[in-house]
Amino acid sequence: MSAQPAVEYRSDLAGLTANRLTGGFFEGWPNPPTPDGHLRHLHGSEAVELAVDPATGDVVGFCSALGDGGTVAFIPLLEVLPAWRGQGIGTELVRRMLVRLDDRYSIDLVCDEDVVAFYERLGGIAGRAVLWRRPGAGFGRERDVNTP
């Protein structure tokens, strides 16, 4: 397999359309968001870092952060397309996000056990978290507001 070309990193969403978000994000998710839902998530985030294939303009990786604009932030998603993994793209996306959020008291991230070491190498400290997961909800999916 030949090496992928270098990526371009961007932190703005200007001109980004849903058709640039296809190709296999959310691998293994039971109910992954559509590209439109993915785009809504990015636009709703306080900060976004993108890795873009310069040959096609397609997004090959992204990291998003939600926060209060000054004290705390949460990094809910880091994704790199399978064909682009192993090239340091995820590391660079997180590094760039941490630089952007450097003035925060708290930057939190919840991840699966098998990737804790990845985040520890970037200076993260493993801790505990409490989670509520609703696989059928989110990313713009319609839901009856009267149903809990």
C-alpha positions in Angstrom: 0.0 0.0 0.0 1.5 3.4 -1.0 1.7 6.2 1.5 -1.0 8.8 1.6 -0.1 12.4 0.7 0.4 14.9 3.5 -2.7 16.5 4.9 -3.6 20.1 5.4 -4.8 21.1 8.9 -7.5 23.7 9.2 -9.4 25.1 12.2 -12.3 26.8 10.3 -15.3 25.3 8.6 -15.7 27.9 5.9 -16.9 26.1 2.7 -17.1 22.7 4.3 -20.1 20.6 3.1 -21.4 17.3 4.2 -20.1 15.5 1.0 -16.6 16.2 2.3 -17.4 14.1 5.4 -17.9 10.7 3.9 -15.6 7.8 3.7 -16.0 5.8 7.0 -16.1 8.0 10.0 -17.7 6.6 13.2 -16.4 3.1 12.5 -18.1 0.6 14.8 -20.8 2.9 16.0 -24.2 1.1 16.2 -26.0 4.1 14.7 -23.5 6.5 13.1 -24.4 10.0 12.2 -25.1 10.9 8.6 -22.7 13.3 7.0 -25.3 16.1 7.5 -25.5 15.2 11.2 -21.7 15.2 11.4 -21.5 18.6 9.8 -24.1 19.9 12.4 -21.9 18.6 15.2 -18.9 20.4 13.8 -20.8 23.7 13.4 -22.2 23.3 17.0 -18.7 22.8 18.5 -16.8 25.6 20.1 -13.6 24.5 18.4 -12.8 22.2 15.5 -9.5 20.9 14.0 -9.7 19.3 10.6 -7.2 17.2 8.6 -8.0 17.6 4.9 -6.7 15.6 1.9 -5.3 18.4 -0.3 -5.9 16.4 -3.5 -9.6 16.0 -3.0 -10.7 18.5 -0.3 -12.2 15.6 1.7 -11.9 15.6 5.5 -9.8 12.6 6.6 -9.7 13.4 10.3 -11.2 15.8 12.9 -11.2 16.7 16.5 -14.0 18.7 18.1 -14.4 20.5 21.5 -17.4 21.8 23.4 -17.0 24.3 26.2 -18.0 27.4 28.0 -15.5 29.7 26.2 -13.1 30.2 29.1 -12.9 27.7 32.0 -13.8 24.2 30.8 -13.8 22.2 27.6 -14.7 18.7 26.6 -13.3 16.8 23.6 -16.1 14.5 22.5 -14.7 13.3 19.2 -11.5 12.5 17.5 -11.8 10.5 14.3 -9.3 9.6 11.6 -10.5 7.6 8.5 -9.1 4.0 8.6 -7.0 4.5 5.4 -5.2 7.5 7.0 -4.4 6.0 10.4 -0.9 5.4 11.6 0.5 8.7 10.2 0.3 10.9 13.3 -2.8 12.7 12.1 -4.8 11.9 15.3 -1.8 13.0 17.4 -1.5 16.3 15.5 -5.3 17.0 15.7 -5.2 16.5 19.5 -2.0 18.6 19.9 -3.6 21.4 17.9 -6.8 21.3 20.0 -4.8 21.3 23.2 -2.9 24.4 22.1 -6.2 26.2 21.3 -7.6 25.2 24.7 -4.5 25.9 26.7 -6.1 28.6 28.8 -8.7 26.3 30.2 -8.7 25.0 33.8 -10.1 21.7 32.7 -10.1 19.8 29.4 -11.9 16.5 29.7 -12.1 13.6 27.3 -13.8 10.2 27.8 -12.5 7.3 25.8 -12.5 3.6 25.5 -9.9 1.7 27.6 -7.9 0.6 24.5 -7.0 4.2 23.6 -6.2 5.6 27.1 -2.4 5.1 26.5 -2.7 7.2 23.3 -4.0 10.2 25.3 -1.6 9.6 28.1 1.3 10.0 25.6 -0.2 13.4 24.9 -0.1 14.4 28.5 -3.6 13.3 29.6 -4.2 11.7 33.0 -6.5 8.7 33.2 -9.4 9.2 35.5 -13.0 8.1 36.1 -16.1 9.2 34.3 -19.8 8.6 34.5 -21.5 8.1 31.1 -25.0 8.0 29.7 -25.1 6.6 26.2 -28.1 6.7 23.9 -27.1 5.1 20.6 -30.3 6.0 18.9 -30.2 9.6 19.8 -28.2 12.6 18.7 -26.8 14.1 15.6 -30.1 15.6 14.5 -32.1 12.4 14.7 -35.8 13.1 15.3 -37.1 12.0 18.7 -40.5 12.2 20.4 -39.9 14.8 23.1 -42.6 13.1 25.2 -40.6 9.9 25.4 -37.8 9.7 28.0 
